[in-house]
Every structure is written in structure tokens, then in C-alpha cells.
Amino acid sequence: MITTPLIVLGFLVVILCVAGLFEYQFHLKSLSGIPLRIHVNGTRGKSSVTRLIAAGLREGGLKTLAKTTGTAPRVIDSDGKDRIIHRLRLPSIGEQVRLLNYFSKQNPDAVVIECMAVQPQYQWIAEHQMVKSHIGVLTNVRPDHLDEMGPTEDDVALSLCNTVPLNSLLVTGEDQKPEVIKEVAEQNGTTFIQSDESSIKKRELEGFSYIEHPSNIAVALDVCEKVGVSREVALKGMHKVQPDVGALVSWSLKIDKKKIRFINGMAANDPVSTLQIWKFTSNRFVNNKETTCIFFNSRDDRPSRTKQMIELTLKEIKPDYFFIRGDKIQNIVNEFYQNSPKTSIQIIGLKNPLEDVISNLKNLPNNSFVYAIGNQVGAGQEILEKISKLKYNG
């Protein structure tokens, strides 16, 4: 009597295996319709680099499609126009398979796709079973997603290296752990290229409508050059790019006749990237006359990140003003306040009206420089929308 259910179960398993085999063969056929596949991974800058590479290749005459996964997932068509991805379920790496099938039907010359996997095993599957890239990109390694990829930064590097392609090319902008990435690339029979952000000239940066990181540009240019698109042509396309929702932007605000420079760095929510952006933007915009202010939008479910950001601000940045939106953080502030005793600190509760953030900005002196860090999703986006209404062209 037990034999019959076992036979049925075995039959179902065989059917599922055969169906899976047919589906995988169909996927391989889809991949064969995409002559050049570029897979972008890393801790920070994935969406921006994906857009930059695609823009450079389009300017070079290649029909290029792209997909970003960041703050707001997008498909970017061959004309460089964004199409919002509307998800009816939670994000899944299976989304990549469906999109690659769609891209293949468009007869592209190239596809640039951002890795959406976080868990190490899924990163491996994303590259070696789904994308099978001709060029891999690893933007950088930062101490983020430590629960999934950590606990150390070396562990994060090795996790991200799951998307290093086999017998292909890897381009990286990583400057802290390049030896880890290079070793994995060599094991995979893949050529390793480390981009040099110092190669990006000031005039090349000024061509962007937003603040782009030199490292991102350097990586994208190296990829385009290897494909056969010249630096000059690729840059021309990159200067036309529509920035990602989470891109670093600079706004000139006018509040009660006072001028304020506002930098949105919320997308970089790890301490290393946050400090790098501070140094980059403050060197560009701040002189001895400006008052400096950090606005930190925290999350109550990320207490360790909150502590990291408060410690970073008071130990390294030491601004004139520090506005913190968060709860149960007074003890953390007290712990690090002695590192920057001249900083004026204002705590805004998470349940307080969002207008309280605007009110604090209004109290800043003329010619202030505000750097926003922390969480951009949800209330963070609403705050940015309110602040954007204060922009002026001047």
C-alpha cells in the first residue's frame, strides 16, 4: 500500500526535474541572444555604474539595455529612458531570468544588469547560472550587510566575489581589498583590472548634472574601453545619463532669504562610504565661511548602524550642527559627544512631524552646508521631497 504513493512521488520528482532542465535550456537560449552581458556587483554605486556603462555603450553605437535594482528598480531601454519595475511580490533573483528573456527578444548588442542578490549562495547562482557575464564589475567592498556576508570586511569581499565570472574580464574600483578580488579572479581564469579614480579630471566631473563619484566613472570608462568605445565618446554618453533615484545630488536651497547647500548622501548608508562622500563634497563646496551641518535619518531597527553613524559624525566629521532623527539615542550621543563638544546637537523623534526637520534647517545660518546621511526609504524620501521644494536656481 505504501508503494503507490512512493511511485507517485517519484514520478512527480522526475517531472519537476525534466521541467527544470527544459527551463534551463530555454534560459541558455535567451542568453545566446545577448552578445555582450555585463554583470555589476559591489557594496556601493552598483546602480550608478550600471547606468554609466549603458550610457557609454549607447553613445558608442551599441544597442544597450540595462536594469538597476537600487532604491527604485528600473529597466533602461535602448534610448536611455527609464521604465519602472512594478513588483507584485517580494524581490527575487528569479526576476533576472525573466528580464534576460525579455532583453534577448529585443535583439540587443549588450545588456548591463545590476546584481540583486545579497546572500553569498544567491550571488553565485546569479552569475554562474543566470547571467554568465562576459564582463564582471565589482564596484567596491564596504562593511555593509554584515549579517548576510560578514562578519568581517574580508568575508564581504569574498561574498561579492561570487559574481566574478569564469574565463572573462573583471573590472573593479575597490582600493581597500583588491588583493582578495584579484586572487579569486585568477582562480577563475579571469583578467583583473583595477580602475584608477585619480584618472578622472575635474572638467570631466563637471559635465554631470549631479555629483558622480570619480571611482564609478573610472570603472565605467574602463569597461567601455574594453568593449571598444573610446573615452571621449563614452564620457559624452555618460554626461547625458539620467541619475538613479539614490544618486548623490547637490541642491541650492533658499530658506527665509538664507542660502543653503544641501547634499543628499543617504544612499551611502555605511560609515566608510559616508565619510568618503563627506570628504569629496566638503572639499568641493566648503571653505572657512560655511557653517557645516549633518542631518542623520536613523532607523529604529538598525541600532548598530545608528551608533556607527553618530560615532562617525562626532569623531571624524565634527560639524557645527548635528540634527538626528531617531529614538532612544541620547545615551549614544552622550558616549561620543566629548569628541566634538562644540557641535550643536538636536534630536528629532521618529514620531515627530517631518516638518520639524525643515524647521531645524530654517534655523541654520546663511551659507550653511548640509550633508544628509542615513536611511532614504520611507520617511527619508518624504523629507527629501519636502526639502526639494526649497530648491532655487542660483
C-alpha positions in Angstrom: 0.0 0.0 0.0 2.9 2.3 0.7 4.5 1.6 -2.7 1.9 3.5 -4.7 2.4 6.9 -3.0 6.2 6.5 -3.4 5.8 5.8 -7.1 3.6 8.9 -7.5 6.1 11.0 -5.5 9.0 9.6 -7.6 7.1 10.4 -10.8 6.4 13.9 -9.7 10.1 14.4 -8.9 11.1 13.2 -12.4 8.5 15.6 -14.0 9.9 18.5 -12.0 13.5 17.7 -12.9 12.6 17.4 -16.6 10.7 20.7 -16.4 13.6 22.4 -14.7 16.0 21.0 -17.4 13.8 22.4 -20.2 13.5 25.8 -18.4 17.3 26.0 -18.1 17.8 25.1 -21.7 15.3 27.9 -22.6 17.3 30.3 -20.4 20.6 29.4 -22.1 18.9 30.1 -25.5 17.9 33.5 -24.2 21.5 34.2 -23.1 22.7 33.3 -26.6 20.6 36.2 -27.9 22.6 38.7 -25.9 26.1 39.0 -27.4 27.6 41.0 -24.5 26.5 40.6 -20.9 27.9 42.8 -18.1 27.1 42.0 -14.5 27.5 44.7 -11.9 28.0 43.9 -8.2 29.6 45.6 -5.2 28.6 47.4 -2.0 28.1 50.9 -3.3 27.5 52.5 -6.7 26.0 49.5 -8.5 23.0 51.3 -9.9 25.1 54.4 -10.9 27.8 52.3 -12.6 25.1 50.2 -14.4 23.7 53.4 -15.8 27.1 54.9 -16.7 28.2 51.8 -18.6 25.0 51.5 -20.5 25.1 55.2 -21.5 28.7 54.9 -22.7 28.0 51.9 -24.8 24.8 53.5 -26.3 26.9 56.6 -27.3 29.3 54.2 -28.9 26.6 52.8 -31.2 25.7 49.6 -29.3 22.0 48.8 -28.8 22.2 48.5 -25.0 19.6 47.6 -22.4 20.1 47.9 -18.7 18.4 47.0 -15.4 19.0 48.6 -12.0 17.9 47.2 -8.6 18.7 50.0 -6.1 16.4 52.4 -4.3 13.9 52.2 -7.2 14.4 49.3 -9.7 14.3 50.3 -13.3 14.6 48.9 -16.8 16.6 51.3 -19.0 15.7 51.0 -22.7 17.9 51.4 -25.7 17.1 55.1 -25.9 18.2 55.6 -22.3 14.6 56.0 -21.0 13.6 54.6 -17.6 10.8 52.2 -17.1 9.7 51.5 -13.5 9.6 47.8 -12.5 6.3 47.2 -10.7 6.6 44.2 -8.4 3.5 42.2 -7.4 5.6 40.1 -4.9 8.8 40.4 -2.8 12.0 40.9 -4.8 13.6 37.6 -6.0 16.6 36.8 -8.1 14.2 34.9 -10.4 13.3 38.4 -11.7 16.7 38.4 -13.5 15.8 35.3 -15.6 12.6 36.8 -16.8 14.2 40.1 -17.7 17.1 38.5 -19.5 14.5 36.6 -21.6 12.8 39.9 -22.3 16.0 41.6 -23.2 17.0 38.8 -25.6 13.8 39.3 -27.6 14.9 42.9 -28.2 18.0 41.8 -30.2 20.4 43.9 -28.2 24.2 44.3 -28.7 24.7 44.5 -24.9 22.9 44.1 -21.6 24.1 45.7 -18.4 22.4 44.2 -15.3 22.9 45.0 -11.6 23.2 42.1 -9.3 20.2 42.0 -6.9 21.4 39.1 -4.7 22.7 39.6 -1.2 23.2 36.1 0.3 26.6 34.6 -1.0 25.0 31.5 -2.4 22.5 33.5 -4.4 25.2 35.8 -5.7 26.9 32.7 -7.1 23.7 31.5 -8.7 23.0 35.0 -10.2 26.3 35.0 -12.0 27.2 31.3 -12.8 23.7 30.1 -13.6 21.7 33.2 -14.6 23.9 35.9 -16.2 27.1 34.1 -17.2 28.7 37.5 -17.9 31.4 38.4 -20.4 32.5 41.3 -18.2 32.1 41.3 -14.4 32.1 44.6 -12.4 32.8 44.8 -8.7 32.4 48.5 -7.7 33.8 48.3 -4.2 33.8 46.5 -0.8 32.3 48.2 2.2 31.2 46.9 5.7 27.6 46.5 4.9 25.1 43.6 5.0 27.4 42.0 7.6 24.6 39.7 8.8 24.4 38.1 5.4 28.0 38.5 4.1 30.1 39.2 7.2 31.2 39.3 9.9 34.5 40.8 8.5 35.2 43.0 5.5 37.3 40.2 4.0 34.2 38.0 4.2 32.2 40.7 2.4 34.8 40.8 -0.3 34.7 37.0 -0.7 31.0 37.0 -0.8 30.9 39.7 -3.5 33.5 37.7 -5.4 30.8 35.0 -6.0 29.9 37.1 -9.1 33.5 37.1 -10.6 32.9 35.5 -14.0 34.8 32.5 -15.4 37.5 33.0 -18.1 36.3 36.5 -18.7 37.1 40.0 -17.6 36.6 41.7 -14.2 36.8 45.5 -13.6 36.8 46.8 -10.0 37.1 50.2 -8.3 38.0 48.6 -5.0 41.0 50.1 -3.3 40.9 48.5 0.2 40.7 44.8 -0.6 41.9 44.5 -4.3 44.2 41.6 -3.5 41.2 39.4 -2.3 39.4 40.1 -5.6 42.4 39.6 -7.7 43.1 36.2 -6.2 39.6 35.0 -6.9 39.8 36.4 -10.5 43.0 34.5 -11.1 41.5 31.3 -9.7 38.6 31.8 -12.2 40.9 32.3 -15.1 39.6 35.9 -15.4 41.6 39.0 -16.3 41.7 41.5 -13.4 41.6 45.3 -14.0 41.7 47.8 -11.1 40.4 51.2 -12.1 42.1 54.4 -11.0 39.8 57.2 -9.9 42.6 59.7 -10.0 42.5 59.4 -13.8 39.2 61.4 -13.8 39.8 65.1 -14.5 37.8 67.9 -12.8 36.4 69.1 -16.2 35.1 65.5 -16.7 33.3 65.6 -13.4 31.7 69.0 -14.2 29.9 67.5 -17.2 27.4 65.7 -15.0 24.1 67.1 -13.9 24.6 65.5 -10.5 27.6 64.6 -8.3 29.1 61.4 -9.6 31.9 59.6 -7.8 35.2 59.5 -9.7 35.6 55.8 -8.9 32.3 55.0 -10.6 33.2 56.9 -13.7 36.7 55.3 -13.9 35.2 51.8 -13.7 32.5 52.5 -16.3 35.2 54.1 -18.7 37.4 51.0 -18.3 34.5 48.7 -19.2 33.6 50.8 -22.2 37.2 51.0 -23.4 37.5 47.2 -23.3 34.3 46.9 -25.4 35.8 49.3 -27.9 34.2 52.6 -27.1 36.7 55.5 -26.7 36.9 57.5 -23.6 35.7 60.7 -25.3 32.7 59.0 -26.8 31.8 57.1 -23.6 32.0 60.3 -21.5 29.8 62.1 -23.9 27.1 59.5 -23.3 27.7 59.4 -19.5 27.2 63.2 -19.3 23.6 62.6 -20.6 22.7 59.9 -18.1 19.6 60.2 -16.0 20.8 59.7 -12.4 19.5 57.0 -10.2 17.0 57.9 -7.6 19.6 57.3 -4.9 22.3 59.3 -6.7 24.4 61.9 -4.9 22.8 65.3 -5.6 23.6 68.8 -4.7 20.7 71.3 -4.2 20.9 75.1 -3.7 18.2 75.9 -1.2 16.7 79.2 -0.3 15.0 79.4 3.1 13.8 82.7 4.5 16.3 84.5 2.3 19.2 82.3 3.5 21.2 80.2 1.1 21.9 76.6 2.0 23.9 74.0 0.1 22.2 70.6 0.6 23.9 67.3 -0.3 21.8 64.1 -0.3 24.2 61.2 0.6 21.5 58.9 2.1 22.0 56.1 -0.4 25.5 55.5 1.1 24.4 54.1 4.4 27.7 52.6 5.6 30.3 54.6 7.5 33.2 54.2 5.1 31.2 55.5 2.1 29.6 58.2 4.1 32.9 59.6 5.2 34.3 59.4 1.7 31.4 61.4 0.3 31.8 63.9 3.1 35.5 64.5 2.2 34.7 64.6 -1.5 31.8 67.1 -1.3 33.2 69.3 1.5 36.4 69.7 -0.4 34.4 70.9 -3.3 31.8 73.1 -1.6 33.1 74.1 1.9 35.5 76.9 2.8 36.1 78.6 6.1 33.0 80.7 5.8 30.4 77.9 5.6 28.6 76.5 8.6 28.5 72.7 8.4 25.6 70.5 9.4 24.9 66.8 9.3 21.3 65.5 9.1 21.1 61.9 10.1 17.8 60.0 9.5 18.1 56.8 11.5 16.1 53.5 11.6 14.9 52.1 14.9 15.6 48.5 13.6 19.3 49.3 12.9 20.7 50.3 16.3 24.3 49.2 15.4 24.2 51.4 12.3 22.8 54.3 14.3 25.7 54.0 16.7 28.2 53.8 13.8 26.9 57.0 12.2 26.7 59.0 15.3 30.3 57.9 16.2 31.5 58.8 12.7 29.9 62.2 12.8 31.2 63.2 16.2 34.7 61.6 15.9 35.5 62.3 12.2 33.3 65.0 10.7 32.8 67.2 13.8 30.2 69.5 12.2 28.9 72.8 13.7 25.3 71.3 13.8 24.1 67.7 14.0 20.4 67.0 13.5 19.4 63.4 14.4 16.1 62.0 13.6 15.7 58.9 15.9 14.6 57.5 19.2 16.4 56.2 22.2 19.8 57.6 21.1 20.6 60.1 23.8 23.0 57.6 25.5 24.9 57.1 22.2 25.2 60.8 21.8 26.5 61.2 25.3 29.1 58.5 24.7 30.7 60.3 21.8 29.8 64.0 22.4 33.2 64.6 24.1 34.9 64.1 20.7 33.1 67.2 19.3 31.9 69.4 22.2 31.4 72.4 20.0 28.8 70.6 17.9 25.2 71.8 18.5 23.0 68.6 18.6 19.3 68.5 18.0 17.4 65.2 18.4 14.1 64.8 16.5 11.8 61.9 17.5 10.7 59.5 14.8 7.1 60.2 15.7 7.6 64.0 15.4 6.1 65.7 12.3 8.5 65.7 9.4 8.2 69.5 9.3 10.4 69.6 12.4 13.3 68.7 10.2 12.5 71.7 7.9 12.2 73.9 10.9 15.7 73.0 12.1 17.1 73.7 8.6 15.4 77.1 8.8 17.3 77.9 11.9 20.7 77.4 10.3 22.8 80.5 9.4 23.2 81.8 5.9 25.6 79.9 3.7 25.3 76.6 5.5 26.4 73.3 4.1 24.1 70.4 5.0 25.0 66.7 4.4 22.1 64.3 4.7 23.0 60.7 5.7 21.2 57.6 6.9 18.1 55.9 5.6 16.4 57.2 2.5 13.4 54.8 2.3 10.0 55.8 3.6 10.2 58.9 5.8 13.6 59.7 4.3 12.1 60.0 0.9 9.3 62.2 2.2 11.8 64.5 3.9 13.8 64.8 0.7 10.6 65.7 -1.3 9.8 68.5 1.2 13.4 69.8 1.0 13.4 69.7 -2.8 10.6 72.2 -2.8 13.0 74.8 -1.4 15.4 74.5 -4.3 16.2 77.5 -6.4 18.4 78.2 -9.4 21.1 80.5 -8.1 
